[in-house]
Amino acid sequence: MTPPERTGVGADAPARGGPGEPGLAVAAGNMRAGGGASSDGRPTLQAALWLVFLGPLFFISYGYANHYSSGLPRVGSFVYGWERDLPFWPWTILPYMSIDLFYAISLFVCASRAELRTHAARLLAATLVSVACFLVFPLRFSFSRPPTSGFNGWLFDLLTGFDLPFNQAPSLHISLLMILWTCYARHVRGAWRWLLHGWFTLIGISVLTTYQHHFIDVWTGAAVGVLCLYLLPGEPWTLRFARRAAGVGAGAAATATATADAGDGEDWRRRRRLAHRYAQGCVVFLLLAVAAARVDWVTASLLLCWPAFSLAMVALAYYGQGERVFQKQAGRMRVAAQWALAPYLLAAWVSSRLYTLRVAPQVEVYPGVWMGRAPSARDLRRGGFTAIVDLAAEFPARRAARRLDYTQVSMLDLVMPSDEQLRAAAAAIAAAYGRGQQRDGGAGATSADEAAGPQRLLVHCALGYSRSALAIAAWRATQGDDPAAVLEHLRAHRAIVVAPSWLRLLRDSQVWLDSREPQGSQAPADGQGRRPGADPRPVDDRQPARETPR
């Protein structure tokens, strides 16, 4: 079982990395596990071989695209009107040209074979995608460059010796810049890091101020860079479209197999319906993009491909890729994932606010245990929470939340979590609850713990209606409570949404958990079916639930 990811109080927070690369301590561990062990030393030989391959490939493919476009009878340009007011700064040719040096060195910066393979694959993908676009959609730079002299003039002469005013959109310079920036930011610290950010910002500006590219080249190049970072994250994608993608695994108790199969099949149909809907949304945006292109709305056409892509990836998540689509680790979502999926993430955030507009953001369902939507900074301040169990795969956690006793157990929305996820969520809640009991005056509590106030553990998903309820029910089920009774108790405090098939699977999950325990290891239950150690005090259903202020 994959353990839940915990940060914040009492946990080792992951090292921070560059753009799009959070949780680098975790990533480094994955690299070591994957065979690129840092103990083997820096992969210098492999880096040299990659450079021997990538360097000539870049110049040959880039030069061929330039030569091809120069032989066409007519090559158009795409210019925004305001670009004619852009200044020409000859001195920015130095940062512009410096990217070649950064490109070569970056391969030797990688600390493991796994990191090197990912970085080289990104460079290769950016080159191939950009060159393909140069050949299919050739464009020409339309401004006349003023004359230059001296050192800057020499650099411009060197550039024009192999570069023609073609190969425009997407700007390969910008795509490579984003990939290189991510690579170097992982390894540079302190003042050197700020120097790196400053210099790479100059490289990004220089594509315009050296009169090498128009603005459409810049943002399309950035889009290619984001896609390369997102689609090549370092962990392999799998073609996983199995029917039994969710629900109880093959190790469930034999007496529950028939019920589990029925519930699992129903949940798979639900997943498939959701995947189809997101795929249909993708097709709608693609059709709109084609329609916009037919009337020469080029910018609109390209921008419409953005929500189409994000919906396609969410559809893949429900078809079987799962939570990995969101690339969230220890509460942080990779920056590349946030940009690539931004249209969907924005829509999901707005939806979470609209659907909880007339209800309390969070409510107390057991003493010290709260359930609700993904907290805003305001919710965190007003709620005074001391611990967080985050179930929302689609939302990055706020920094204030990660500073608390924070645990992530990512789950997809509107579908039944897997048995592994339920066990992880139950364990995370139990652990956080136990730590809270200790700090509330139990053995080992310090005066600082007691001064901080009583425990307030928040279990949240996006809206606080489904995943949170299932996780809390799984936690209580491990304590001996009947899942149906727990869900009814939760429903008395919040309008939860739990399908009947989910309850069947949840009950089977409890049977499966019990069947895995050695005979005689379970403590006898009390008269109400609870085991010793379980908090027997539910919030009184007859009293109004405590709510955080809206």
N, C-alpha and C positions, 0 to 999 in steps of 0.2 A: 504494500500500500504506500502510495506517495504521501509523505507526511505533510501536514499543513505548514505553510510558510509563515514564520512569526518574526516580527520586528518590534522595536519600541522598547518599553520598560522591561528590563530583565532579559533582553534578547540581543544577540549580536546583529546590529544593523548591517546590511550589505554595503560594500564599498560603492561609492558613486562613480559613475563613468561618464562618458561623453554622450553626445546627442544620440538618442535611440538605444542606449545600452545601459539600463539600470540593472541593479542586482548583479554587479560584476563578480562579487565573491561567489555567488551561486554559479554564474556562468563559468568562472574559472574552474570550479569544482567539476562542472559538466565536461569541460575540456579535458581535464585530467582523466575523468572516467572514460572518455571517449577515445583514448589512445594517444592524444597529443600531450602527453604528460610533460609538465614543465621540468620535471626531474631529468628528462632526456636532454635538456639544454635547448637553447634557442635554435630553431630549425634553419640555420644559415644556408646549408646546401640546398634545401628545398626552396628557400626564398630566391636563391640565385637561379635555380632552374625555372621558377615561375617568371622571373624577370626576363630571362632569355626567351621565354615563350610570349609573354604579354607585350614586351617592348616592340619587337618586330611586327606582331599582329596589329598593334595600334597604328603604327606608321603605315603599314601596307594597306590596311582596310580604310583608314582615314584618307590616305592619299588617293586610293582608288575612287572613293566617293567624290572627292574633290575633282579628280580628272573626269569622271563621268558627268558631273553636273556642268563642268566647263564646256563640254562638247554638245550640250543641249542647245537647240535653236533659241529657246526662251526660258529664262528662269525668273520667277517673280519674287517679290519681297512682301513682307508684312510688317508695317510700321504703325505704331500709335502716334497720333499727332503731337503729343507732348514730348516725344523723344527728340524732336528737332532742337529742343532747348537744352539737351544734355551737353555738359562741357566735355572738351577733349583734354585729358590730362596725360601728357606724354610720360611722366614719371611713373605712372601706374603700370607701364609695360614690365617693370621689374617684378612686382608681385604676380602679374599675369604669367610671365615665363617661369617663375619659380615653381609652379605646380609640377613641372616635369621632374625636378629634383625631389620634391616631396613624394611623387608617385614612386620613384625608384626606391627611395629609402624606406617607404612604408612597409614594403614586403619584409624587410629585415627587422622592423620594429615588432612584428608579431611574435609573441612569446611561446606559442605552441603550434603544433601542426594543425590542430583543429581551427585555431584562430586564423592561421595563414590560409588554409583552404577556403574558409568563409570569405575572408578579405579578397583573395584572388578571384573567387567566383563572382563577387560583386563587381570588381573592376572589369572582368570579362563580360559580364552581363550588360553593364552600362555601355561598354564599347559596341557590342553587337547590336543592342537595341537602337542606339543612336545612329550607327552607320546604316542600319536598315531604314530608319526614318529619313536619313539624308538621301538615300536612293529612291525611296517611294515618294517623298514630299520634298523635292529640292527647293531651297530658297537661297536668295542672294542678299548680302549686306548692301544697303543702298546709299550710305553716306560716303562722301569723299573725305579721306583722312588728310588733315593738314600735314605739310612737310615737317620732318623732324631732323635733328642733327645731334652730334656728340654721342655719348654712351647710349642714350635713349634711342637715337636714330639707328645706331648699330644693332640694337636689339630688335627694332622694328624691321630692319633689313633681314636679320636672321629669321624672323618669323615669316615674313612674306616669301622667303626663299623656298619654303615647303608648304605654306598655307595660302590658299586662295579664298576669295570672299564668298565661299559657299559653305556647306556643312553647318547650317545655322540652327535649325530647330529639330530636336531639343539640343541645347548647348551641352556638348559632352564635357566641356570645361566645368560647368556647374555640377553635373552629375558626379564626375570624379571628385570634385571638391567636397561634396557632401560625404562621400564614402571615405575619403582620406581624413576629413575632419573627425569623423566618428572613430577611425582607427587611432589617430594620434591622441585624441582626447582621453582614450582609455589608459594611456601610458604616461601622460605629462601631468605634473602636479605643480602647485605653488605658483610663483611668478611666471614660470615658463608657460604655464597653462594660459594665463591672461595674454602673454605675448603671442601664443599660438592663435587664440581667438581673434586678436587684433589683426594679425597678418592674414589669416584666412578670410576675415571680413574684407580686407583690401583686395584679396584675390577675387572675391565675389563681385565687388564693385568694379574691378578693372575690366571685366568683360564688356561693360558699357562705356567706360571712360577711355578705353583704347580704341573705340570704334571697331570692335570685333563682332559684336552681336547686337541684335535688337531685343527689346524687352520680352517678346513672346518666346524667344529662345531661352531666356533666363528661367521663367517659371515653368516652362515645359521640361527644361533640363532638371530643375529641382524635383519635378514630379517623377522623372525617371530615377533620380537618385533615391527618393523616398521608396519607390517600388522595389529597387534593388536591395535596400536595407531591410525592408519589411518582408519581402518574399524569400530572402536568403538570410534568415535570422541566426543561423548557426546550428539550430536543432533541425533535424530532417523532418520534412512533411511526409505524411503517410497517406496512402490511398485507402482510407478506412470507411467503407460504406456498408459494414455488416449490419444485418437485420437486428441483431442483439447488441446494439450500441449502448443501450442503457438498461437499467433495472438490475435485477438480481442475477448474479453470476452463476456459473455452472456448479459452484460449490454449495448452493442452497440446499436446505434439508429436503430429502426425497419426498416428504409428505407435503411440501409446499410447491413442488415443481409445476403441477398443473395450473395452480393459481398464478404463479410467477410468470409462466409462459403467456397466459391470457393477458395479464397486466402489462407485461413487456411488449407484447404485440400491439396492444392499444397505444402504449406510449410511443412505440416506433411510428405508428400511423400519425400520431400527433406531431412528432418530429418531422416526418416527411411533409405533412401539410404546411408546417411553418417554413420549411426549406423551400417548398414550391412557391409560397407567397413572396419570400424574399427574392427568389429567382425571377419571378414575374415582375417584381419591382425593378430589378436590374434590367430586364428586357424593355420595360417602359422607358426608362431613362436612356437606354441605348437608341431606341427609336426616336426619342426627342432629339438626341444628339445628331442622328442622321438627318432629321428634318431641318435642324438648325444649320447643318453644313450645306444642305441643298440651297439655302437662301443666303449663303456666304456669311452667316453669323459664326465665324471661326472660333472666337473666344468662347461664346456660349456653348458651341458644340463640344469643345474640349472640356469645359468645366462640367458639362452634364455627364461626362464619362466618370467623374469623381464619385458621385453617389451610386452610379451603376456598379463601379468596382467595389465600393464598400458593401453594398447589398449582396453582391456575388460572394464575397468572403463570408458574410454572416450566413448566407445560404449553405456554404460549404461547412460551416460550423455545425449546423443542424443536420446536414447529410452525413456527418461522421467525424469531421476534424475536431470538433469539440472546442473547449475553452482556449486551446492554444492559438486560435485565430486572433485573440485579443492580446497575446504576448504580455501578460501581466504577471509580474514577479514581485513578491513581498510588498504588494500595494502599489508598485510603480508599473505603469504601462510604458513600454518603449515609445520613444518620441516618434519614431517612424510609424509605429502602429497607430498612434493618436492622429497623425496627419493622414495616413492612408484611409483610416476608418472614420475620419472626422464627421462626414455627413450623417452616418448612422449614429455615432456617439452623441452628436448634438440633438438629433431627433429623439434618441432614447432618454437623454437628460430632460428635455422639455416634457416628454411623456410622463416621466417619473414625477415631475412637479405638478403637472395638470391633474393626474389621477390621484394625487394626495393633497390637492388644494383645499378640500373641505374636511380633511381629517387631521388628527394630530400626527406630526412627523414620526414620533416614536411613542410607544406606550409600554408601561411596566406590566409584564405578564406573570412573572414570578418575583419574589422578593429579591431585588438587586439585579434582575434580568429584564432587559428591555428589548423590544422588537420593533422594527420600523424600516423606513426608507433609508437610502444612502444619505448620510448626514452632510449638510452644508456646513460651512464654517460657523454660521449662526447657530445651527442645531447643536454643534459640538460645544459651543460656549454656553448655551442655555441648558443643555442636558447635563453638563458636568460629568460626562462619562469617563470611567477609569480604564475600561478595556473594550476592545472592538473585535468582533468576529465578522469578517467581511466575506460575503458569499457572492457578490456581484462581479462577474467576470468582465463586464462591459464598462465599468467605471474605475478609473484610477483613484486610489485613496488620497484624500487630502493630507498634506504634510502634518497638520495638527493631529489627524487620526493616527498616522504612522508613529508619532511620538508617544502615543499611549501604549498600553499592552495590546499590541495589534497582531491579529492572526488572519491570514487569507486562506480561504478554501473556495476556489472559484467554481461556480456552477452556471450552466446556461439557464436562461429564463424560460418559463412556461412548459418545461419538460421535467420528468422525474429524474432526479440525480441518480447516479450509479450507486451501487452498494458501497463501493470504495469511498465515494464522496460523502455519503451519509455517515460512514464510520469516522472519516476524518473530521467532519463537522461536529459530530457528537464528542469526539475526543478533544477538539479545540475548545468547545464550550465548557466541557467538564474541567479542563485544565485551567482555563481563564477563571471559571467560577471558583475553583479550589484556591487559586492564587488570591482571588478577592476575599475569600473567607479568611485566609491567613492574615491579610493586611487589615481586616476589620477587627482585629484583636485576638486572632488565634495564636497558636504557638509560633514564635519567630517574628511576630509583628513588631515593628519599631514605632517609636513615638512619631516619626515622620509619617509613617503609614496611617496612624490613627488621626493625625492632624489633617491629613488629606481628605478625610470624610469617608462616608460609607461607599461600598462597592456599587458601581453602576455599569453593568456589562451590557453592551449593545450588540445584538445579533441583527445584522441588516443585509438586505439584498437591494434591488433597485427601488421597489415600491414598498416592500415589507408585507407582502400579501401571500407569497407562495414559498419561495426558497427558505425564508426565515422560519416560517411555520414548520416546514419539513425538518429543518435542522434542529429546532428546539424539540420537536416531537421525537426525533431520533435520539437526542440526548436523554430525554425523559424515559424513552423506551429502554435504554441501556441501564436505567435505574429501576426498571421493573414496572413502569407505568404502561398502561394500555395506550397505544397510539391513537385510537379513536377517541378515548376520553381526553387525551392531551389536546387533540385538535379541537374538540368541542370547547374545552377550556379556553384555548386561544381565540376561538371564534367569538366567544363572549366579550373579548376585549378589542378585537380588530377584525375587520371583514376579510378574513383570509380566503384564498382561492386554492382549493386542493381537490383535484379530481378523485373520484372513487377508486380508480385503478391505482392511484398513488398510495392511497391508504392500504390497499391490498399488498402492494409491493413493500411498503414500509413495515407492515406486519411480518411479511416473509423475511425481510431483512433482520428483524429482531429474532425470529426463529433461527435464522442462519447464524447470527452472532452467538446465540445461546448454545447452538449445536457445536460451535467451535471451542467452547470452554470445556476443560477437563471435567469429568464427572466428579461431583462433590466439591467443586471449587466455588460454586455459587453460595453466597450466604442466604439463609432462609429469609423469605419475604415476610413482612409484617402483615397485619390483618387486612391492610388496604392494597396488598400486592407490591409494596415498595421494599427495596432492599435497604439494609442499614447503610448510611452514608448519603442517601438521597434526601434532599430538602423536602420535608413533607408539607411545607406551607405554601400552597398556591395563593395568589392574590384572591381575596374574597370576591366571588362572582357577583355577590349582591351589592358590592360597593363600586362606585365609579372608578374606573382605572386611572392611575396616575399617568398624566400625559406631559410631554415636553411642550412648552409654549410654541405656538405657531408664529 
